[in-house]
Amino acid sequence: MTAYAVVNPATGETLATYPTMTDAEVEEALAKAEGAYRGWSRNSTPAERAALIRKVAELHRERRDELAAIIVREMGKPLSHAYGEVDFAADITEYYADQIDKITGDTPLDILGEGTAVVRRAPIGVLLGIMPWNFPYYQVARFAAPNIAVGNTIILKHAPQCPESAAAIEQMYLDAGFPEGAYVNVYATNEQAADFIADPRVQGVSVTGSERAGSAVAALAGKHLKKVALELGGSDPFIVMSTDDMDAVVAGALEARMDNSGQSCNAPKRFIIIDSLYEEFAEKFTAAVAGTVAGDPFAEGSDIGPLSSLLAAERLQAQVDRAVEQGATLVTGGVRTGAFYSPTVLADVTKDMDVYKEELFGPASTLYKVSSEEEALELANDTGYGLGSYVYTTDPEQADRMANGIDAGMVYVNCVLADSPELPFGGVKRSGTSREMGLLAADEFVNKKLVRVAP
């Protein structure tokens, strides 16, 4: 049976292994989570849950050094990025403690007859979360915190390469004072995850990951009539129509593309530039990409680290190599050394190439030249994905038109990396079906119960 393992992608060294759970442990996890829901959760007040959630946020900050080091070892992100992720996870968690009254309070309804009616948000029970490796703390925080706040309990299957961060999260929930079963970490196989989904005690499942994983889980959830939330991949457009400061635009483009060593679902990956600005952007962006330093993720001078695994680097290499074979121009990069992949720019990509439709999950970008706003929108939308998008323009009316015209769950105008706990995150099309963060996250897995009272 495949074990969960910490394999340092920078060195290839296996640092620790963890056995997957037994079938008896699957039953134990289900019983704990169901027991916590039926016992503690159903009898706790929102204020009591908020106090414990706030303590989890505090523990993220108190254990910041330890938590950051764990994920550098597990998936190779630069230490500065790891610190940023821990901080953001703390902020997200704290946000739901602060918003407890809004996410659990009744919503009065205007009714035609006499009496009163409200929508009362009630928990639905045990939820299964299936989380990815690219943001081991942040992804979990945006799923677990709002759902525990509303009174659900969590069984969390993390990525097999993140066993130590998975255990660290569970320990924070326990140390904050939550009872056993409120948050349960499981080292489950895919087959055992299917067993969790099938079990009648589990009321819903949330997946953040690949399109393939989302499709498989959604099929299982549908078979068993379970609510499912999907946060999947993206191939976000970065559109430049006009600017008074090209250097600032390029700096934003580079920062957003290289964040997390290029392994972010909502990173810009397709750079769509109006023809009058294309040469200037392409020259400056390529120089900036070529100057990005890939190195030891613990070292201060490293802009990016390795990809999360050797397999991930090999997959990206195959995509870039195939694009070049099909006629794309390799402007810079395209070199793999172990799990490290040099920051890469491709140009002259055409619709008949595989890379035109693919997501490049790593520090690789594609450049496109367009001649009009309409062409930019057509190209931006010519993808199965619809997660985020970025528009740079000095024309507010154009910004509004393009925000309306882009088929995506999120549009950022003249800014990047502007995610915040209060802002909903999610996509359309093959990028997912739900929203996380913000107040909308707390509405994904609740019973919106009508209470109608006659006079």
Buried (B, 14 or more C-beta within 10 A) or exposed (E): EEEBBBBBBBBEEEEEEBEBBEEEBBEBBBEBBBBBBBEBBEEBEBEEBBBBBBBBBBBBBBBBEEBBBBBBBBBBBBBBBBBBBBBBBBBBBBBBBBBBEEBBBEEEEEEEEEEEBBBBBBBBBBBBBBBBBBBBBBBBBBBBBBBBBBBBBBBBBBBBBBBBBBBBBBBBBBEBEBBBBBBBBBBBBBEBBBBBBEBEBBBBBBBBBBBEBBBBBBEBBEEBEBBBBBBBBBBBBBBBBBBEEBEEBBBBBBBBBBBBBBBBBBBBBBBBBBEEBBEBBBEBBBEBBBEBEBBBBBEEEBBBBBBBBBEBBBBBBEBBEBBBEBEBEBBBBBBBEBBBBBBBBBBBBEEEBEBBEBBBBBBBBBBBBBEEBEBBBEBBBEBEBBBBBBBBBEEEEBBBBBBEBBBBBBBBBBEBEEBEBEEBBBBBBBBBBBBBBBBBBBBBBBBEEEEEEEE
